[in-house]
Amino acid sequence: KKSLLFANESVAEEIFKDFPYFQLKSFEKAPPNRIVVTTTEDAEVYAVKKSDEANAYYILSADGTVLGIRENPDNRLDDKPNVLLEGLTAQGEIGQKLSGDAAVLPLLATCEMMSKQLEGLRGNLVSATVMFRSPKMILSFQMKEGVTLYLESPEKLASEKAQSAIDKYLSLSIAEKTQGGIYVSEVNGELLVYYSES
């Protein structure tokens, strides 16, 4: 039997490193013989195909933490698809943030901003793809209804571009959301946002 006197938060944090789906939120000693630990569970949101394995996906939380690696990209709780992130070279260790090429951070940051505006992505977004049209990076977001959002050079004015794309998406009629694209770019610091049916 160990004494409560020697229990500490750093030991609890070390134990939780082995369980990436859970985050330690608080650790309290409750004498004479209790410890109260508060945790949250990270939800699966994204799947990224591993480039070094044929049938393996990184499964990520909303902030890009690698929660697991498995053959199936679907969500473990409801068997519905996680948002597929494509067109990037990525690597990661379970419990760590996904890393990789220059597209990883802008893509995850843009997804995070869009998620806040849409109150979650899994219900709205099928996939996000990184494309390069020399010399620019373009992020393509395939929405469930059918329309695609294109953000050019997301490393510049990322928040503004994500906000503009979502504002335009939310302003579309139901029929418009089933086709075409929303294009967001920047020229001399000015955002250009438009919808096209083709």
Backbone bond lengths (Angstrom), bond angles and torsions (degrees), N, CA, C in turn:
res aa  C-N    CA-C-N  psi(-1)  N-CA   C-N-CA  omega(-1)  CA-C   N-CA-C  phi
1 K - - - 1.451 - - 1.524 108.27 -
2 K 1.360 115.90 127.88 1.453 119.84 -179.24 1.516 110.34 -100.10
3 S 1.301 115.29 151.12 1.451 121.33 -178.11 1.523 110.40 -79.95
4 L 1.321 115.85 141.85 1.452 122.87 174.60 1.526 110.72 -63.39
5 L 1.293 116.32 -24.86 1.455 122.58 -178.98 1.525 111.85 -57.41
6 F 1.341 117.62 -34.60 1.462 121.67 -175.26 1.524 113.45 -95.93
7 A 1.314 117.99 -2.69 1.471 120.93 177.72 1.524 108.62 -71.49
8 N 1.352 116.15 136.61 1.458 118.27 178.29 1.528 111.42 -145.61
9 E 1.313 114.91 162.10 1.463 122.05 -174.84 1.522 112.17 -65.20
10 S 1.317 118.90 -33.57 1.470 120.28 -178.12 1.530 111.64 -63.95
11 V 1.326 117.04 -34.72 1.474 120.22 176.46 1.522 109.48 -66.82
12 A 1.337 117.21 -42.82 1.461 121.02 178.07 1.524 110.78 -62.49
13 E 1.335 117.60 -42.59 1.467 121.39 178.10 1.522 110.98 -60.19
14 E 1.314 116.88 -41.00 1.466 121.51 178.81 1.530 110.76 -63.23
15 I 1.307 117.61 -41.11 1.470 121.79 178.59 1.526 110.31 -64.35
16 F 1.334 117.14 -41.57 1.462 120.92 -177.51 1.520 112.78 -69.45
17 K 1.316 119.65 -18.04 1.466 121.55 176.24 1.521 111.61 -60.98
18 D 1.327 117.68 -24.83 1.457 121.81 178.65 1.526 112.65 -81.67
19 F 1.322 117.73 -3.57 1.461 122.22 -177.60 1.534 108.89 -129.43
20 P 1.346 117.69 79.03 1.466 120.27 -172.68 1.528 114.86 -63.34
21 Y 1.319 119.11 -19.26 1.459 120.16 178.55 1.533 111.95 -72.78
22 F 1.317 117.38 -14.37 1.465 120.96 -176.02 1.518 111.46 -117.48
23 Q 1.318 115.79 142.42 1.456 122.00 176.29 1.528 108.72 -121.04
24 L 1.304 115.33 133.66 1.459 121.87 177.12 1.520 108.22 -76.04
25 K 1.326 116.73 121.52 1.460 121.04 -179.66 1.526 112.13 -100.52
26 S 1.341 116.83 -37.89 1.460 118.87 177.59 1.521 110.05 -154.15
27 F 1.306 114.19 155.04 1.464 123.03 -179.13 1.516 106.74 -139.34
28 E 1.332 116.14 118.81 1.468 119.69 -178.90 1.516 110.47 -133.35
29 K 1.310 114.84 138.85 1.461 120.42 171.83 1.522 107.21 -85.67
30 A 1.334 115.34 134.07 1.459 120.95 179.36 1.534 107.70 -126.09
31 P 1.347 115.68 80.99 1.469 119.62 -177.14 1.522 110.80 -54.92
32 P 1.288 119.20 149.36 1.461 124.87 15.14 1.527 114.40 -91.39
33 N 1.345 119.40 -19.80 1.456 116.78 -171.62 1.529 114.18 -146.35
34 R 1.343 118.10 30.81 1.461 119.72 -178.23 1.517 111.66 -130.53
35 I 1.308 113.64 152.10 1.458 122.12 170.13 1.525 105.96 -124.45
36 V 1.323 117.34 132.87 1.465 121.67 178.55 1.535 107.37 -109.52
37 V 1.328 114.57 117.38 1.461 121.28 -179.72 1.526 107.51 -114.80
38 T 1.327 116.60 128.46 1.462 122.02 177.33 1.521 107.98 -110.99
39 T 1.339 115.74 131.21 1.463 120.81 -178.28 1.521 110.21 -130.49
40 T 1.320 115.62 164.42 1.463 122.19 168.53 1.525 106.93 -128.68
41 E 1.323 115.17 152.97 1.453 120.31 177.59 1.517 109.27 -103.64
42 D 1.327 116.52 129.25 1.457 120.72 175.29 1.517 109.56 -78.30
43 A 1.312 116.51 132.18 1.464 121.41 177.92 1.520 110.07 -85.78
44 E 1.324 115.72 147.26 1.461 120.71 172.63 1.520 108.38 -72.48
45 V 1.339 116.43 136.28 1.456 120.54 178.56 1.523 111.07 -129.29
46 Y 1.345 117.57 -44.68 1.460 122.06 -172.85 1.521 112.04 -118.09
47 A 1.332 114.44 156.49 1.462 122.35 170.51 1.528 107.25 -131.26
48 V 1.338 116.32 134.10 1.462 122.56 178.88 1.522 107.67 -127.59
49 K 1.336 116.34 124.51 1.464 120.37 179.32 1.513 109.47 -65.05
50 K 1.332 115.11 131.89 1.462 119.99 175.64 1.523 108.43 -74.72
51 S 1.307 116.95 132.92 1.459 119.93 -177.62 1.524 112.82 -77.06
52 D 1.331 117.93 -20.57 1.465 120.61 -176.33 1.529 113.85 -98.83
53 E 1.331 117.85 1.18 1.462 121.30 178.41 1.519 109.39 -137.47
54 A 1.334 115.70 134.73 1.464 120.89 -173.96 1.521 113.64 -60.33
55 N 1.300 118.51 -49.38 1.466 121.43 -175.04 1.523 111.33 -121.39
56 A 1.313 116.44 58.99 1.457 119.48 179.78 1.526 109.65 -139.15
57 Y 1.323 114.52 142.08 1.456 121.63 -179.47 1.519 109.89 -129.40
58 Y 1.335 115.03 140.47 1.452 119.60 166.47 1.528 105.92 -77.87
59 I 1.301 117.43 133.29 1.459 122.25 175.18 1.526 106.09 -106.30
60 L 1.343 115.97 124.70 1.459 121.24 -171.27 1.523 112.27 -118.68
61 S 1.326 114.42 151.02 1.463 121.37 170.26 1.529 108.34 -81.12
62 A 1.316 116.65 178.33 1.463 121.75 -179.10 1.520 112.70 -60.83
63 D 1.332 117.90 -29.84 1.468 119.95 -178.95 1.527 113.21 -92.37
64 G 1.341 117.45 5.61 1.464 120.70 177.04 1.515 114.94 90.50
65 T 1.330 117.91 10.16 1.461 120.90 176.34 1.526 108.97 -75.53
66 V 1.332 116.29 133.94 1.460 121.29 178.11 1.530 107.77 -75.02
67 L 1.328 115.44 113.98 1.455 120.85 179.93 1.527 111.70 -90.06
68 G 1.308 116.02 -28.34 1.463 120.23 -179.42 1.508 110.92 -173.88
69 I 1.318 115.43 174.01 1.463 123.27 176.27 1.521 105.80 -132.52
70 R 1.340 115.90 126.10 1.463 118.66 179.56 1.517 111.44 -154.89
71 E 1.335 115.78 170.46 1.465 122.17 -176.27 1.516 112.81 -73.79
72 N 1.308 117.92 -29.68 1.448 122.62 -174.67 1.531 110.03 -103.08
73 P 1.343 118.05 126.92 1.474 119.17 -179.40 1.526 114.17 -80.65
74 D 1.334 117.85 -3.76 1.464 120.50 -176.57 1.524 111.60 -73.63
75 N 1.325 114.12 157.81 1.456 121.45 -179.41 1.519 110.18 -68.92
76 R 1.317 116.81 135.18 1.465 121.12 -176.51 1.520 113.10 -71.51
77 L 1.326 118.13 -20.08 1.461 120.18 -177.98 1.524 113.64 -85.70
78 D 1.338 116.73 -40.22 1.464 118.59 -175.25 1.527 113.86 -123.71
79 D 1.329 117.46 2.38 1.466 123.45 -179.57 1.526 114.10 59.54
80 K 1.319 117.56 13.67 1.458 121.31 173.78 1.520 108.00 -89.85
81 P 1.319 116.68 156.79 1.467 118.60 -176.09 1.531 113.62 -62.95
82 N 1.326 115.49 137.59 1.454 120.72 164.37 1.521 106.25 -75.42
83 V 1.320 117.93 161.45 1.460 121.55 177.54 1.529 107.66 -68.76
84 L 1.314 116.39 123.95 1.458 121.85 -178.19 1.529 109.52 -85.40
85 L 1.330 116.45 123.66 1.468 122.22 176.32 1.522 107.08 -101.57
86 E 1.335 116.70 121.63 1.459 121.27 -173.24 1.523 111.71 -126.04
87 G 1.334 114.92 161.98 1.459 121.22 173.71 1.514 114.94 83.45
88 L 1.326 116.99 16.05 1.454 118.68 178.69 1.517 110.18 -129.25
89 T 1.297 115.08 155.86 1.460 121.73 174.90 1.513 106.43 -101.31
90 A 1.320 115.26 118.37 1.460 118.97 -173.24 1.518 110.49 -134.21
91 Q 1.315 113.87 156.17 1.460 120.86 172.04 1.519 107.49 -146.11
92 G 1.321 114.48 157.70 1.449 117.81 180.00 1.511 111.90 -172.75
93 E 1.299 113.55 159.74 1.462 122.39 175.83 1.515 107.68 -113.06
94 I 1.312 116.35 145.64 1.451 120.54 178.98 1.536 109.56 -57.72
95 G 1.326 114.64 130.07 1.458 120.98 -179.02 1.518 114.05 92.08
96 Q 1.347 117.21 -6.92 1.466 121.86 -179.86 1.532 109.59 -112.99
97 K 1.323 116.36 160.95 1.464 121.07 176.13 1.525 109.19 -70.21
98 L 1.323 115.78 143.24 1.458 121.57 176.67 1.519 108.90 -62.86
99 S 1.319 116.79 140.10 1.457 121.03 176.44 1.521 107.58 -131.06
100 G 1.312 116.26 -179.95 1.463 119.23 179.81 1.502 111.64 150.60
101 D 1.331 116.26 -140.22 1.457 120.52 -175.35 1.532 111.72 -72.54
102 A 1.324 115.50 -178.61 1.465 121.77 -174.02 1.525 113.27 -65.43
103 A 1.328 118.60 -13.06 1.459 121.43 -177.50 1.520 113.51 -85.84
104 V 1.328 118.17 -19.21 1.468 120.84 -173.38 1.525 111.79 -59.98
105 L 1.305 118.16 -53.82 1.472 120.40 -176.16 1.522 113.29 -65.08
106 P 1.357 120.07 -47.15 1.475 118.06 177.81 1.530 112.95 -61.62
107 L 1.335 116.95 -36.98 1.461 119.57 179.88 1.524 110.95 -66.04
108 L 1.316 117.35 -48.75 1.467 120.40 179.86 1.525 111.66 -63.87
109 A 1.330 117.14 -40.02 1.466 120.67 179.51 1.530 110.93 -64.38
110 T 1.327 116.53 -42.32 1.466 120.35 179.50 1.521 110.50 -67.04
111 C 1.328 117.11 -41.82 1.468 120.66 176.87 1.525 111.13 -60.31
112 E 1.325 116.43 -40.96 1.466 120.21 179.51 1.524 111.10 -62.36
113 M 1.320 117.07 -43.30 1.465 120.66 179.41 1.525 110.83 -65.22
114 M 1.339 115.95 -42.55 1.461 119.61 -179.93 1.528 110.87 -66.63
115 S 1.314 116.55 -36.21 1.463 121.12 179.36 1.522 110.93 -61.78
116 K 1.319 116.94 -41.33 1.465 120.90 178.49 1.523 110.67 -62.96
117 Q 1.337 116.07 -41.45 1.457 119.94 -178.04 1.524 112.60 -70.87
118 L 1.332 116.38 -31.51 1.468 120.79 -177.47 1.527 112.60 -100.46
119 E 1.333 116.30 2.64 1.469 122.12 -176.87 1.519 111.10 55.97
120 G 1.330 114.90 48.26 1.460 122.46 179.28 1.512 111.20 114.84
121 L 1.321 116.04 150.05 1.463 120.12 -178.00 1.516 114.35 -105.19
122 R 1.320 118.03 -30.66 1.465 119.11 -172.23 1.522 113.12 -59.75
123 G 1.318 118.66 -27.82 1.455 120.89 178.93 1.517 114.01 -82.35
124 N 1.333 116.98 -11.90 1.455 121.21 -174.04 1.526 114.74 -118.84
125 L 1.314 116.79 -28.81 1.458 121.12 -168.44 1.521 110.99 -117.22
126 V 1.348 116.52 133.59 1.458 122.40 177.10 1.519 110.03 -88.93
127 S 1.344 115.16 -50.19 1.462 119.44 -177.02 1.520 110.67 -154.72
128 A 1.326 113.74 160.13 1.465 121.79 173.28 1.520 106.31 -129.79
129 T 1.327 116.20 129.34 1.455 121.26 -175.23 1.521 110.12 -124.28
130 V 1.320 115.23 137.04 1.462 121.45 175.05 1.522 107.67 -94.55
131 M 1.332 115.64 128.88 1.473 121.28 176.62 1.522 107.68 -128.16
132 F 1.305 115.08 153.00 1.462 119.80 175.37 1.518 108.39 -122.51
133 R 1.325 115.63 122.64 1.455 123.13 172.75 1.519 104.06 -118.52
134 S 1.294 114.71 97.06 1.457 123.28 -168.82 1.517 112.17 -39.04
135 P 1.310 117.97 128.23 1.462 128.07 -1.77 1.522 112.86 -97.24
136 K 1.332 118.14 15.51 1.463 120.76 -169.55 1.531 113.16 -98.52
137 M 1.330 114.38 146.16 1.456 121.77 170.59 1.527 107.37 -89.43
138 I 1.325 115.89 139.18 1.456 121.57 176.47 1.524 107.70 -128.53
139 L 1.313 116.20 131.39 1.457 121.19 174.24 1.521 107.77 -101.71
140 S 1.313 115.68 129.48 1.456 122.64 -179.37 1.522 108.47 -114.64
141 F 1.331 117.30 125.42 1.456 122.88 -178.09 1.524 109.09 -116.88
142 Q 1.333 116.79 110.60 1.460 121.98 179.47 1.529 109.30 -86.90
143 M 1.323 115.59 110.87 1.459 120.52 -178.77 1.532 109.71 -82.51
144 K 1.324 116.96 156.74 1.467 121.03 -175.46 1.521 112.93 -62.18
145 E 1.317 117.89 -33.60 1.466 119.60 -178.11 1.524 112.33 -70.93
146 G 1.342 116.78 -26.58 1.458 119.79 179.70 1.520 114.81 134.09
147 V 1.334 118.52 -29.66 1.461 120.84 179.99 1.530 109.73 -69.05
148 T 1.330 116.14 149.60 1.463 122.21 178.44 1.519 109.28 -117.02
149 L 1.337 116.37 136.72 1.457 121.99 176.26 1.521 108.40 -101.70
150 Y 1.337 117.14 131.54 1.456 122.13 179.38 1.526 109.16 -118.75
151 L 1.321 116.46 120.42 1.459 121.62 177.35 1.520 108.48 -113.70
152 E 1.321 115.80 116.81 1.456 121.43 -179.32 1.527 110.08 -88.44
153 S 1.316 116.39 137.21 1.465 123.61 178.07 1.538 111.84 50.19
154 P 1.339 117.65 62.77 1.466 120.59 -176.55 1.520 114.36 -67.11
155 E 1.317 117.41 -10.98 1.460 119.56 177.67 1.533 111.55 -72.60
156 K 1.328 117.36 -13.06 1.468 122.26 176.71 1.523 109.17 -115.66
157 L 1.315 117.08 132.22 1.468 123.69 178.22 1.532 111.83 53.58
158 A 1.320 116.49 41.47 1.466 121.69 -174.54 1.525 112.58 -57.56
159 S 1.328 117.76 -48.79 1.470 120.75 -178.70 1.516 111.29 -60.55
160 E 1.316 115.68 -45.88 1.454 120.65 -178.08 1.524 111.11 -64.40
161 K 1.324 116.90 -40.78 1.462 120.36 179.83 1.518 111.39 -66.87
162 A 1.326 116.61 -43.65 1.467 120.01 178.48 1.528 109.96 -62.44
163 Q 1.324 116.86 -45.41 1.472 120.84 179.27 1.520 110.95 -60.60
164 S 1.333 117.20 -44.87 1.466 121.03 -179.33 1.521 111.45 -64.11
165 A 1.324 117.22 -41.06 1.463 120.87 179.56 1.527 110.73 -63.78
166 I 1.317 117.03 -44.75 1.462 120.28 -179.37 1.529 111.08 -69.52
167 D 1.331 117.59 -40.28 1.466 119.73 176.65 1.527 110.69 -58.07
168 K 1.324 116.15 -44.56 1.472 120.01 179.58 1.527 110.38 -65.50
169 Y 1.337 116.92 -43.36 1.470 121.99 178.59 1.529 110.63 -57.90
170 L 1.323 116.62 -46.57 1.459 120.50 -178.41 1.528 112.45 -68.12
171 S 1.331 117.50 -22.07 1.466 120.98 179.95 1.528 112.97 -84.26
172 L 1.327 117.72 -11.89 1.458 120.63 -177.89 1.529 111.31 -72.01
173 S 1.317 114.69 151.58 1.467 119.74 173.15 1.531 108.63 -73.12
174 I 1.319 116.61 166.91 1.459 120.81 178.48 1.524 109.85 -58.77
175 A 1.320 117.61 -42.33 1.474 121.36 179.92 1.528 111.46 -64.55
176 E 1.331 116.96 -41.47 1.468 119.94 179.99 1.527 111.63 -65.17
177 K 1.331 117.11 -33.34 1.464 120.09 -179.20 1.527 113.12 -68.18
178 T 1.332 117.82 -11.53 1.467 120.21 -177.91 1.515 113.98 -88.53
179 Q 1.326 117.72 -3.37 1.468 120.04 -175.66 1.522 110.91 -156.21
180 G 1.309 115.74 169.69 1.449 122.08 171.46 1.513 114.31 76.32
181 G 1.335 113.70 -161.51 1.450 119.19 -176.15 1.510 112.99 -147.54
182 I 1.319 114.18 154.57 1.466 122.60 172.16 1.514 105.67 -109.89
183 Y 1.318 116.27 128.00 1.462 122.14 -175.22 1.521 109.60 -116.05
184 V 1.325 115.61 128.33 1.460 120.93 179.81 1.524 108.10 -127.42
185 S 1.322 115.54 121.96 1.468 120.90 176.83 1.522 108.22 -140.38
186 E 1.310 114.81 -178.80 1.466 120.64 -177.50 1.514 108.97 -139.54
187 V 1.340 115.54 132.80 1.460 121.34 176.32 1.524 107.03 -130.08
188 N 1.322 115.73 117.38 1.465 122.16 179.02 1.532 112.16 53.18
189 G 1.312 116.40 41.82 1.459 121.21 176.86 1.515 114.80 83.87
190 E 1.319 118.56 -5.08 1.469 122.76 178.94 1.520 109.47 -99.74
191 L 1.326 116.25 133.05 1.462 120.25 177.65 1.521 110.38 -82.99
192 L 1.330 115.26 136.36 1.458 122.43 173.78 1.515 107.10 -113.07
193 V 1.321 117.20 123.13 1.458 122.36 -177.29 1.523 107.65 -132.86
194 Y 1.334 115.85 125.34 1.450 118.57 176.23 1.521 110.84 -151.34
195 Y 1.336 114.20 160.04 1.457 122.86 177.63 1.516 108.52 -111.93
196 S 1.330 115.80 138.80 1.461 121.00 174.95 1.524 108.23 -132.21
197 E 1.340 116.48 139.07 1.464 120.00 179.69 1.517 113.16 -72.60
198 S 1.328 116.91 -15.73 1.472 118.46 -177.66 1.520 111.17 -111.47
